[in-house]
Structures are given as C-alpha cells and as structure tokens.
C-alpha cells in the first residue's frame, strides 16, 4: 500500500472557499488502476492559517506514479484553482509506503 498526501496551508477565513473547491471538483479517480480511497483532512489552525491534507491510498507507489502521468491527473488538477489569497504557499507532498 502507498499513501500520497499533500499538505495545504489555507489562509484563515478562506477555509470555506477551499472546502467548496474540493467538494465540487471532479476527482477523475474512479476506475484508475490501483486507486483505493481518498479523504480531505482538516487539521489544526493558528492565527495565520488552517492546515489541510489530501490523503489518497493506492495499491502501490507504481500505481500512484502512473496516475500522476495520466490524462485523469491533468483533468483533476485543471480544476484546482482557488480565489487569490486562499493558499499560503505551494502544497507540500509526502508519500508513504506501508511496511506493516
């Protein structure tokens, strides 16, 4: 199993815009070989931002990498634009291979 996560720092007061974007976008993940599940996670807040993470579970890293090079990936990410000032920096990717 492989878990792919992107962490997002979202400006305080823009959480609703960010969540709406994710609720309304087409993920294009259904039917992608090796895809198992997706979750959008809301984490802690501070005075500047709220932390979010997209969390996808894959059969293995090869399935995830193949998706990142696919037309489905391009279509899903073409919808990722949020109003200016929503994101505080670029997403931070983290990939994890399950060992137990």
Phi and psi restraints in degrees (range 20) as a CNS / XPLOR table:
assign (resid 1 and name C) (resid 2 and name N)
       (resid 2 and name CA) (resid 2 and name C) 1.0 -131.7 20.0 2
assign (resid 2 and name N) (resid 2 and name CA)
       (resid 2 and name C) (resid 3 and name N) 1.0 133.8 20.0 2
assign (resid 2 and name C) (resid 3 and name N)
       (resid 3 and name CA) (resid 3 and name C) 1.0 -114.3 20.0 2
assign (resid 3 and name N) (resid 3 and name CA)
       (resid 3 and name C) (resid 4 and name N) 1.0 125.5 20.0 2
assign (resid 3 and name C) (resid 4 and name N)
       (resid 4 and name CA) (resid 4 and name C) 1.0 -111.9 20.0 2
assign (resid 4 and name N) (resid 4 and name CA)
       (resid 4 and name C) (resid 5 and name N) 1.0 126.3 20.0 2
assign (resid 4 and name C) (resid 5 and name N)
       (resid 5 and name CA) (resid 5 and name C) 1.0 -130.2 20.0 2
assign (resid 5 and name N) (resid 5 and name CA)
       (resid 5 and name C) (resid 6 and name N) 1.0 141.9 20.0 2
assign (resid 5 and name C) (resid 6 and name N)
       (resid 6 and name CA) (resid 6 and name C) 1.0 -120.0 20.0 2
assign (resid 6 and name N) (resid 6 and name CA)
       (resid 6 and name C) (resid 7 and name N) 1.0 128.4 20.0 2
assign (resid 6 and name C) (resid 7 and name N)
       (resid 7 and name CA) (resid 7 and name C) 1.0 -97.7 20.0 2
assign (resid 7 and name N) (resid 7 and name CA)
       (resid 7 and name C) (resid 8 and name N) 1.0 136.5 20.0 2
assign (resid 7 and name C) (resid 8 and name N)
       (resid 8 and name CA) (resid 8 and name C) 1.0 -123.6 20.0 2
assign (resid 8 and name N) (resid 8 and name CA)
       (resid 8 and name C) (resid 9 and name N) 1.0 131.7 20.0 2
assign (resid 8 and name C) (resid 9 and name N)
       (resid 9 and name CA) (resid 9 and name C) 1.0 -99.3 20.0 2
assign (resid 9 and name N) (resid 9 and name CA)
       (resid 9 and name C) (resid 10 and name N) 1.0 116.0 20.0 2
assign (resid 9 and name C) (resid 10 and name N)
       (resid 10 and name CA) (resid 10 and name C) 1.0 -111.3 20.0 2
assign (resid 10 and name N) (resid 10 and name CA)
       (resid 10 and name C) (resid 11 and name N) 1.0 129.9 20.0 2
assign (resid 10 and name C) (resid 11 and name N)
       (resid 11 and name CA) (resid 11 and name C) 1.0 -57.1 20.0 2
assign (resid 11 and name N) (resid 11 and name CA)
       (resid 11 and name C) (resid 12 and name N) 1.0 137.8 20.0 2
assign (resid 11 and name C) (resid 12 and name N)
       (resid 12 and name CA) (resid 12 and name C) 1.0 -56.3 20.0 2
assign (resid 12 and name N) (resid 12 and name CA)
       (resid 12 and name C) (resid 13 and name N) 1.0 136.4 20.0 2
assign (resid 12 and name C) (resid 13 and name N)
       (resid 13 and name CA) (resid 13 and name C) 1.0 90.6 20.0 2
assign (resid 13 and name N) (resid 13 and name CA)
       (resid 13 and name C) (resid 14 and name N) 1.0 -10.0 20.0 2
assign (resid 13 and name C) (resid 14 and name N)
       (resid 14 and name CA) (resid 14 and name C) 1.0 -107.9 20.0 2
assign (resid 14 and name N) (resid 14 and name CA)
       (resid 14 and name C) (resid 15 and name N) 1.0 6.5 20.0 2
assign (resid 14 and name C) (resid 15 and name N)
       (resid 15 and name CA) (resid 15 and name C) 1.0 -59.0 20.0 2
assign (resid 15 and name N) (resid 15 and name CA)
       (resid 15 and name C) (resid 16 and name N) 1.0 -41.4 20.0 2
assign (resid 15 and name C) (resid 16 and name N)
       (resid 16 and name CA) (resid 16 and name C) 1.0 -61.8 20.0 2
assign (resid 16 and name N) (resid 16 and name CA)
       (resid 16 and name C) (resid 17 and name N) 1.0 -40.7 20.0 2
assign (resid 16 and name C) (resid 17 and name N)
       (resid 17 and name CA) (resid 17 and name C) 1.0 -61.5 20.0 2
assign (resid 17 and name N) (resid 17 and name CA)
       (resid 17 and name C) (resid 18 and name N) 1.0 -45.3 20.0 2
assign (resid 17 and name C) (resid 18 and name N)
       (resid 18 and name CA) (resid 18 and name C) 1.0 -64.4 20.0 2
assign (resid 18 and name N) (resid 18 and name CA)
       (resid 18 and name C) (resid 19 and name N) 1.0 -47.4 20.0 2
assign (resid 18 and name C) (resid 19 and name N)
       (resid 19 and name CA) (resid 19 and name C) 1.0 -64.5 20.0 2
assign (resid 19 and name N) (resid 19 and name CA)
       (resid 19 and name C) (resid 20 and name N) 1.0 -38.9 20.0 2
assign (resid 19 and name C) (resid 20 and name N)
       (resid 20 and name CA) (resid 20 and name C) 1.0 -62.1 20.0 2
assign (resid 20 and name N) (resid 20 and name CA)
       (resid 20 and name C) (resid 21 and name N) 1.0 -43.3 20.0 2
assign (resid 20 and name C) (resid 21 and name N)
       (resid 21 and name CA) (resid 21 and name C) 1.0 -55.4 20.0 2
assign (resid 21 and name N) (resid 21 and name CA)
       (resid 21 and name C) (resid 22 and name N) 1.0 -46.1 20.0 2
assign (resid 21 and name C) (resid 22 and name N)
       (resid 22 and name CA) (resid 22 and name C) 1.0 -71.6 20.0 2
assign (resid 22 and name N) (resid 22 and name CA)
       (resid 22 and name C) (resid 23 and name N) 1.0 -36.5 20.0 2
assign (resid 22 and name C) (resid 23 and name N)
       (resid 23 and name CA) (resid 23 and name C) 1.0 -65.2 20.0 2
assign (resid 23 and name N) (resid 23 and name CA)
       (resid 23 and name C) (resid 24 and name N) 1.0 -36.1 20.0 2
assign (resid 23 and name C) (resid 24 and name N)
       (resid 24 and name CA) (resid 24 and name C) 1.0 -93.5 20.0 2
assign (resid 24 and name N) (resid 24 and name CA)
       (resid 24 and name C) (resid 25 and name N) 1.0 -14.1 20.0 2
assign (resid 24 and name C) (resid 25 and name N)
       (resid 25 and name CA) (resid 25 and name C) 1.0 -81.4 20.0 2
assign (resid 25 and name N) (resid 25 and name CA)
       (resid 25 and name C) (resid 26 and name N) 1.0 150.5 20.0 2
assign (resid 25 and name C) (resid 26 and name N)
       (resid 26 and name CA) (resid 26 and name C) 1.0 -87.1 20.0 2
assign (resid 26 and name N) (resid 26 and name CA)
       (resid 26 and name C) (resid 27 and name N) 1.0 123.6 20.0 2
assign (resid 26 and name C) (resid 27 and name N)
       (resid 27 and name CA) (resid 27 and name C) 1.0 -78.4 20.0 2
assign (resid 27 and name N) (resid 27 and name CA)
       (resid 27 and name C) (resid 28 and name N) 1.0 -26.0 20.0 2
assign (resid 27 and name C) (resid 28 and name N)
       (resid 28 and name CA) (resid 28 and name C) 1.0 59.1 20.0 2
assign (resid 28 and name N) (resid 28 and name CA)
       (resid 28 and name C) (resid 29 and name N) 1.0 26.9 20.0 2
assign (resid 28 and name C) (resid 29 and name N)
       (resid 29 and name CA) (resid 29 and name C) 1.0 -94.1 20.0 2
assign (resid 29 and name N) (resid 29 and name CA)
       (resid 29 and name C) (resid 30 and name N) 1.0 -25.0 20.0 2
assign (resid 29 and name C) (resid 30 and name N)
       (resid 30 and name CA) (resid 30 and name C) 1.0 -59.3 20.0 2
assign (resid 30 and name N) (resid 30 and name CA)
       (resid 30 and name C) (resid 31 and name N) 1.0 128.5 20.0 2
assign (resid 30 and name C) (resid 31 and name N)
       (resid 31 and name CA) (resid 31 and name C) 1.0 84.8 20.0 2
assign (resid 31 and name N) (resid 31 and name CA)
       (resid 31 and name C) (resid 32 and name N) 1.0 -3.0 20.0 2
assign (resid 31 and name C) (resid 32 and name N)
       (resid 32 and name CA) (resid 32 and name C) 1.0 -72.7 20.0 2
assign (resid 32 and name N) (resid 32 and name CA)
       (resid 32 and name C) (resid 33 and name N) 1.0 125.7 20.0 2
assign (resid 32 and name C) (resid 33 and name N)
       (resid 33 and name CA) (resid 33 and name C) 1.0 -56.9 20.0 2
assign (resid 33 and name N) (resid 33 and name CA)
       (resid 33 and name C) (resid 34 and name N) 1.0 128.7 20.0 2
assign (resid 33 and name C) (resid 34 and name N)
       (resid 34 and name CA) (resid 34 and name C) 1.0 90.5 20.0 2
assign (resid 34 and name N) (resid 34 and name CA)
       (resid 34 and name C) (resid 35 and name N) 1.0 -12.0 20.0 2
assign (resid 34 and name C) (resid 35 and name N)
       (resid 35 and name CA) (resid 35 and name C) 1.0 -74.2 20.0 2
assign (resid 35 and name N) (resid 35 and name CA)
       (resid 35 and name C) (resid 36 and name N) 1.0 135.1 20.0 2
assign (resid 35 and name C) (resid 36 and name N)
       (resid 36 and name CA) (resid 36 and name C) 1.0 -116.9 20.0 2
assign (resid 36 and name N) (resid 36 and name CA)
       (resid 36 and name C) (resid 37 and name N) 1.0 -46.0 20.0 2
assign (resid 36 and name C) (resid 37 and name N)
       (resid 37 and name CA) (resid 37 and name C) 1.0 -162.7 20.0 2
assign (resid 37 and name N) (resid 37 and name CA)
       (resid 37 and name C) (resid 38 and name N) 1.0 162.1 20.0 2
assign (resid 37 and name C) (resid 38 and name N)
       (resid 38 and name CA) (resid 38 and name C) 1.0 -137.4 20.0 2
assign (resid 38 and name N) (resid 38 and name CA)
       (resid 38 and name C) (resid 39 and name N) 1.0 143.0 20.0 2
assign (resid 38 and name C) (resid 39 and name N)
       (resid 39 and name CA) (resid 39 and name C) 1.0 -143.9 20.0 2
assign (resid 39 and name N) (resid 39 and name CA)
       (resid 39 and name C) (resid 40 and name N) 1.0 143.3 20.0 2
assign (resid 39 and name C) (resid 40 and name N)
       (resid 40 and name CA) (resid 40 and name C) 1.0 -105.7 20.0 2
assign (resid 40 and name N) (resid 40 and name CA)
       (resid 40 and name C) (resid 41 and name N) 1.0 123.4 20.0 2
assign (resid 40 and name C) (resid 41 and name N)
       (resid 41 and name CA) (resid 41 and name C) 1.0 -109.6 20.0 2
assign (resid 41 and name N) (resid 41 and name CA)
       (resid 41 and name C) (resid 42 and name N) 1.0 137.2 20.0 2
assign (resid 41 and name C) (resid 42 and name N)
       (resid 42 and name CA) (resid 42 and name C) 1.0 -105.3 20.0 2
assign (resid 42 and name N) (resid 42 and name CA)
       (resid 42 and name C) (resid 43 and name N) 1.0 130.1 20.0 2
assign (resid 42 and name C) (resid 43 and name N)
       (resid 43 and name CA) (resid 43 and name C) 1.0 -113.7 20.0 2
assign (resid 43 and name N) (resid 43 and name CA)
       (resid 43 and name C) (resid 44 and name N) 1.0 -152.0 20.0 2
assign (resid 43 and name C) (resid 44 and name N)
       (resid 44 and name CA) (resid 44 and name C) 1.0 -70.7 20.0 2
assign (resid 44 and name N) (resid 44 and name CA)
       (resid 44 and name C) (resid 45 and name N) 1.0 161.1 20.0 2
assign (resid 44 and name C) (resid 45 and name N)
       (resid 45 and name CA) (resid 45 and name C) 1.0 -120.7 20.0 2
assign (resid 45 and name N) (resid 45 and name CA)
       (resid 45 and name C) (resid 46 and name N) 1.0 153.6 20.0 2
assign (resid 45 and name C) (resid 46 and name N)
       (resid 46 and name CA) (resid 46 and name C) 1.0 -133.3 20.0 2
assign (resid 46 and name N) (resid 46 and name CA)
       (resid 46 and name C) (resid 47 and name N) 1.0 -168.3 20.0 2
assign (resid 46 and name C) (resid 47 and name N)
       (resid 47 and name CA) (resid 47 and name C) 1.0 -65.0 20.0 2
assign (resid 47 and name N) (resid 47 and name CA)
       (resid 47 and name C) (resid 48 and name N) 1.0 -24.1 20.0 2
assign (resid 47 and name C) (resid 48 and name N)
       (resid 48 and name CA) (resid 48 and name C) 1.0 -97.9 20.0 2
assign (resid 48 and name N) (resid 48 and name CA)
       (resid 48 and name C) (resid 49 and name N) 1.0 -37.7 20.0 2
assign (resid 48 and name C) (resid 49 and name N)
       (resid 49 and name CA) (resid 49 and name C) 1.0 -152.1 20.0 2
assign (resid 49 and name N) (resid 49 and name CA)
       (resid 49 and name C) (resid 50 and name N) 1.0 168.8 20.0 2
assign (resid 49 and name C) (resid 50 and name N)
       (resid 50 and name CA) (resid 50 and name C) 1.0 -113.9 20.0 2
assign (resid 50 and name N) (resid 50 and name CA)
       (resid 50 and name C) (resid 51 and name N) 1.0 139.0 20.0 2
assign (resid 50 and name C) (resid 51 and name N)
       (resid 51 and name CA) (resid 51 and name C) 1.0 -95.7 20.0 2
assign (resid 51 and name N) (resid 51 and name CA)
       (resid 51 and name C) (resid 52 and name N) 1.0 132.1 20.0 2
assign (resid 51 and name C) (resid 52 and name N)
       (resid 52 and name CA) (resid 52 and name C) 1.0 -127.1 20.0 2
assign (resid 52 and name N) (resid 52 and name CA)
       (resid 52 and name C) (resid 53 and name N) 1.0 158.9 20.0 2
assign (resid 52 and name C) (resid 53 and name N)
       (resid 53 and name CA) (resid 53 and name C) 1.0 -142.4 20.0 2
assign (resid 53 and name N) (resid 53 and name CA)
       (resid 53 and name C) (resid 54 and name N) 1.0 133.3 20.0 2
assign (resid 53 and name C) (resid 54 and name N)
       (resid 54 and name CA) (resid 54 and name C) 1.0 -88.6 20.0 2
assign (resid 54 and name N) (resid 54 and name CA)
       (resid 54 and name C) (resid 55 and name N) 1.0 138.7 20.0 2
assign (resid 54 and name C) (resid 55 and name N)
       (resid 55 and name CA) (resid 55 and name C) 1.0 -134.8 20.0 2
assign (resid 55 and name N) (resid 55 and name CA)
       (resid 55 and name C) (resid 56 and name N) 1.0 110.7 20.0 2
assign (resid 55 and name C) (resid 56 and name N)
       (resid 56 and name CA) (resid 56 and name C) 1.0 -117.3 20.0 2
assign (resid 56 and name N) (resid 56 and name CA)
       (resid 56 and name C) (resid 57 and name N) 1.0 142.3 20.0 2
assign (resid 56 and name C) (resid 57 and name N)
       (resid 57 and name CA) (resid 57 and name C) 1.0 -111.1 20.0 2
assign (resid 57 and name N) (resid 57 and name CA)
       (resid 57 and name C) (resid 58 and name N) 1.0 132.1 20.0 2
assign (resid 57 and name C) (resid 58 and name N)
       (resid 58 and name CA) (resid 58 and name C) 1.0 -125.5 20.0 2
assign (resid 58 and name N) (resid 58 and name CA)
       (resid 58 and name C) (resid 59 and name N) 1.0 157.6 20.0 2
assign (resid 58 and name C) (resid 59 and name N)
       (resid 59 and name CA) (resid 59 and name C) 1.0 -57.6 20.0 2
assign (resid 59 and name N) (resid 59 and name CA)
       (resid 59 and name C) (resid 60 and name N) 1.0 -43.9 20.0 2
assign (resid 59 and name C) (resid 60 and name N)
       (resid 60 and name CA) (resid 60 and name C) 1.0 -161.6 20.0 2
assign (resid 60 and name N) (resid 60 and name CA)
       (resid 60 and name C) (resid 61 and name N) 1.0 172.6 20.0 2
assign (resid 60 and name C) (resid 61 and name N)
       (resid 61 and name CA) (resid 61 and name C) 1.0 -63.6 20.0 2
assign (resid 61 and name N) (resid 61 and name CA)
       (resid 61 and name C) (resid 62 and name N) 1.0 -34.7 20.0 2
assign (resid 61 and name C) (resid 62 and name N)
       (resid 62 and name CA) (resid 62 and name C) 1.0 -60.5 20.0 2
assign (resid 62 and name N) (resid 62 and name CA)
       (resid 62 and name C) (resid 63 and name N) 1.0 -40.0 20.0 2
assign (resid 62 and name C) (resid 63 and name N)
       (resid 63 and name CA) (resid 63 and name C) 1.0 -64.7 20.0 2
assign (resid 63 and name N) (resid 63 and name CA)
       (resid 63 and name C) (resid 64 and name N) 1.0 -42.2 20.0 2
assign (resid 63 and name C) (resid 64 and name N)
       (resid 64 and name CA) (resid 64 and name C) 1.0 -62.5 20.0 2
assign (resid 64 and name N) (resid 64 and name CA)
       (resid 64 and name C) (resid 65 and name N) 1.0 -48.0 20.0 2
assign (resid 64 and name C) (resid 65 and name N)
       (resid 65 and name CA) (resid 65 and name C) 1.0 -61.2 20.0 2
assign (resid 65 and name N) (resid 65 and name CA)
       (resid 65 and name C) (resid 66 and name N) 1.0 -40.1 20.0 2
assign (resid 65 and name C) (resid 66 and name N)
       (resid 66 and name CA) (resid 66 and name C) 1.0 -61.8 20.0 2
assign (resid 66 and name N) (resid 66 and name CA)
       (resid 66 and name C) (resid 67 and name N) 1.0 -40.5 20.0 2
assign (resid 66 and name C) (resid 67 and name N)
       (resid 67 and name CA) (resid 67 and name C) 1.0 -63.2 20.0 2
assign (resid 67 and name N) (resid 67 and name CA)
       (resid 67 and name C) (resid 68 and name N) 1.0 -39.5 20.0 2
assign (resid 67 and name C) (resid 68 and name N)
       (resid 68 and name CA) (resid 68 and name C) 1.0 -65.1 20.0 2
assign (resid 68 and name N) (resid 68 and name CA)
       (resid 68 and name C) (resid 69 and name N) 1.0 -15.9 20.0 2
assign (resid 68 and name C) (resid 69 and name N)
       (resid 69 and name CA) (resid 69 and name C) 1.0 -104.8 20.0 2
assign (resid 69 and name N) (resid 69 and name CA)
       (resid 69 and name C) (resid 70 and name N) 1.0 10.5 20.0 2
assign (resid 69 and name C) (resid 70 and name N)
       (resid 70 and name CA) (resid 70 and name C) 1.0 -99.2 20.0 2
assign (resid 70 and name N) (resid 70 and name CA)
       (resid 70 and name C) (resid 71 and name N) 1.0 165.3 20.0 2
assign (resid 70 and name C) (resid 71 and name N)
       (resid 71 and name CA) (resid 71 and name C) 1.0 -65.1 20.0 2
assign (resid 71 and name N) (resid 71 and name CA)
       (resid 71 and name C) (resid 72 and name N) 1.0 -34.7 20.0 2
assign (resid 71 and name C) (resid 72 and name N)
       (resid 72 and name CA) (resid 72 and name C) 1.0 -59.1 20.0 2
assign (resid 72 and name N) (resid 72 and name CA)
       (resid 72 and name C) (resid 73 and name N) 1.0 -41.6 20.0 2
assign (resid 72 and name C) (resid 73 and name N)
       (resid 73 and name CA) (resid 73 and name C) 1.0 -62.4 20.0 2
assign (resid 73 and name N) (resid 73 and name CA)
       (resid 73 and name C) (resid 74 and name N) 1.0 -47.4 20.0 2
assign (resid 73 and name C) (resid 74 and name N)
       (resid 74 and name CA) (resid 74 and name C) 1.0 -61.0 20.0 2
assign (resid 74 and name N) (resid 74 and name CA)
       (resid 74 and name C) (resid 75 and name N) 1.0 -42.8 20.0 2
assign (resid 74 and name C) (resid 75 and name N)
       (resid 75 and name CA) (resid 75 and name C) 1.0 -63.7 20.0 2
assign (resid 75 and name N) (resid 75 and name CA)
       (resid 75 and name C) (resid 76 and name N) 1.0 -44.5 20.0 2
assign (resid 75 and name C) (resid 76 and name N)
       (resid 76 and name CA) (resid 76 and name C) 1.0 -63.9 20.0 2
assign (resid 76 and name N) (resid 76 and name CA)
       (resid 76 and name C) (resid 77 and name N) 1.0 -41.5 20.0 2
assign (resid 76 and name C) (resid 77 and name N)
       (resid 77 and name CA) (resid 77 and name C) 1.0 -82.6 20.0 2
assign (resid 77 and name N) (resid 77 and name CA)
       (resid 77 and name C) (resid 78 and name N) 1.0 -12.3 20.0 2
assign (resid 77 and name C) (resid 78 and name N)
       (resid 78 and name CA) (resid 78 and name C) 1.0 -68.9 20.0 2
assign (resid 78 and name N) (resid 78 and name CA)
       (resid 78 and name C) (resid 79 and name N) 1.0 -18.7 20.0 2
assign (resid 78 and name C) (resid 79 and name N)
       (resid 79 and name CA) (resid 79 and name C) 1.0 -97.5 20.0 2
assign (resid 79 and name N) (resid 79 and name CA)
       (resid 79 and name C) (resid 80 and name N) 1.0 9.1 20.0 2
assign (resid 79 and name C) (resid 80 and name N)
       (resid 80 and name CA) (resid 80 and name C) 1.0 -86.9 20.0 2
assign (resid 80 and name N) (resid 80 and name CA)
       (resid 80 and name C) (resid 81 and name N) 1.0 10.2 20.0 2
assign (resid 80 and name C) (resid 81 and name N)
       (resid 81 and name CA) (resid 81 and name C) 1.0 -80.8 20.0 2
assign (resid 81 and name N) (resid 81 and name CA)
       (resid 81 and name C) (resid 82 and name N) 1.0 129.6 20.0 2
assign (resid 81 and name C) (resid 82 and name N)
       (resid 82 and name CA) (resid 82 and name C) 1.0 -114.6 20.0 2
assign (resid 82 and name N) (resid 82 and name CA)
       (resid 82 and name C) (resid 83 and name N) 1.0 162.8 20.0 2
assign (resid 82 and name C) (resid 83 and name N)
       (resid 83 and name CA) (resid 83 and name C) 1.0 -55.1 20.0 2
assign (resid 83 and name N) (resid 83 and name CA)
       (resid 83 and name C) (resid 84 and name N) 1.0 144.8 20.0 2
assign (resid 83 and name C) (resid 84 and name N)
       (resid 84 and name CA) (resid 84 and name C) 1.0 -51.8 20.0 2
assign (resid 84 and name N) (resid 84 and name CA)
       (resid 84 and name C) (resid 85 and name N) 1.0 136.9 20.0 2
assign (resid 84 and name C) (resid 85 and name N)
       (resid 85 and name CA) (resid 85 and name C) 1.0 91.8 20.0 2
assign (resid 85 and name N) (resid 85 and name CA)
       (resid 85 and name C) (resid 86 and name N) 1.0 -2.8 20.0 2
assign (resid 85 and name C) (resid 86 and name N)
       (resid 86 and name CA) (resid 86 and name C) 1.0 -74.1 20.0 2
assign (resid 86 and name N) (resid 86 and name CA)
       (resid 86 and name C) (resid 87 and name N) 1.0 -50.2 20.0 2
assign (resid 86 and name C) (resid 87 and name N)
       (resid 87 and name CA) (resid 87 and name C) 1.0 -86.8 20.0 2
assign (resid 87 and name N) (resid 87 and name CA)
       (resid 87 and name C) (resid 88 and name N) 1.0 135.9 20.0 2
assign (resid 87 and name C) (resid 88 and name N)
       (resid 88 and name CA) (resid 88 and name C) 1.0 -105.0 20.0 2
assign (resid 88 and name N) (resid 88 and name CA)
       (resid 88 and name C) (resid 89 and name N) 1.0 80.1 20.0 2
assign (resid 88 and name C) (resid 89 and name N)
       (resid 89 and name CA) (resid 89 and name C) 1.0 97.3 20.0 2
assign (resid 89 and name N) (resid 89 and name CA)
       (resid 89 and name C) (resid 90 and name N) 1.0 175.2 20.0 2
assign (resid 89 and name C) (resid 90 and name N)
       (resid 90 and name CA) (resid 90 and name C) 1.0 -78.4 20.0 2
assign (resid 90 and name N) (resid 90 and name CA)
       (resid 90 and name C) (resid 91 and name N) 1.0 153.4 20.0 2
assign (resid 90 and name C) (resid 91 and name N)
       (resid 91 and name CA) (resid 91 and name C) 1.0 -59.7 20.0 2
assign (resid 91 and name N) (resid 91 and name CA)
       (resid 91 and name C) (resid 92 and name N) 1.0 151.3 20.0 2
assign (resid 91 and name C) (resid 92 and name N)
       (resid 92 and name CA) (resid 92 and name C) 1.0 -111.2 20.0 2
assign (resid 92 and name N) (resid 92 and name CA)
       (resid 92 and name C) (resid 93 and name N) 1.0 117.4 20.0 2
assign (resid 92 and name C) (resid 93 and name N)
       (resid 93 and name CA) (resid 93 and name C) 1.0 -84.7 20.0 2
assign (resid 93 and name N) (resid 93 and name CA)
       (resid 93 and name C) (resid 94 and name N) 1.0 141.2 20.0 2
assign (resid 93 and name C) (resid 94 and name N)
       (resid 94 and name CA) (resid 94 and name C) 1.0 -139.7 20.0 2
assign (resid 94 and name N) (resid 94 and name CA)
       (resid 94 and name C) (resid 95 and name N) 1.0 126.8 20.0 2
assign (resid 94 and name C) (resid 95 and name N)
       (resid 95 and name CA) (resid 95 and name C) 1.0 -116.4 20.0 2
assign (resid 95 and name N) (resid 95 and name CA)
       (resid 95 and name C) (resid 96 and name N) 1.0 139.2 20.0 2
assign (resid 95 and name C) (resid 96 and name N)
       (resid 96 and name CA) (resid 96 and name C) 1.0 -132.9 20.0 2
assign (resid 96 and name N) (resid 96 and name CA)
       (resid 96 and name C) (resid 97 and name N) 1.0 130.2 20.0 2
assign (resid 96 and name C) (resid 97 and name N)
       (resid 97 and name CA) (resid 97 and name C) 1.0 -96.9 20.0 2
assign (resid 97 and name N) (resid 97 and name CA)
       (resid 97 and name C) (resid 98 and name N) 1.0 129.3 20.0 2
assign (resid 97 and name C) (resid 98 and name N)
       (resid 98 and name CA) (resid 98 and name C) 1.0 -72.3 20.0 2
assign (resid 98 and name N) (resid 98 and name CA)
       (resid 98 and name C) (resid 99 and name N) 1.0 131.5 20.0 2
assign (resid 98 and name C) (resid 99 and name N)
       (resid 99 and name CA) (resid 99 and name C) 1.0 -112.7 20.0 2
assign (resid 99 and name N) (resid 99 and name CA)
       (resid 99 and name C) (resid 100 and name N) 1.0 -17.0 20.0 2
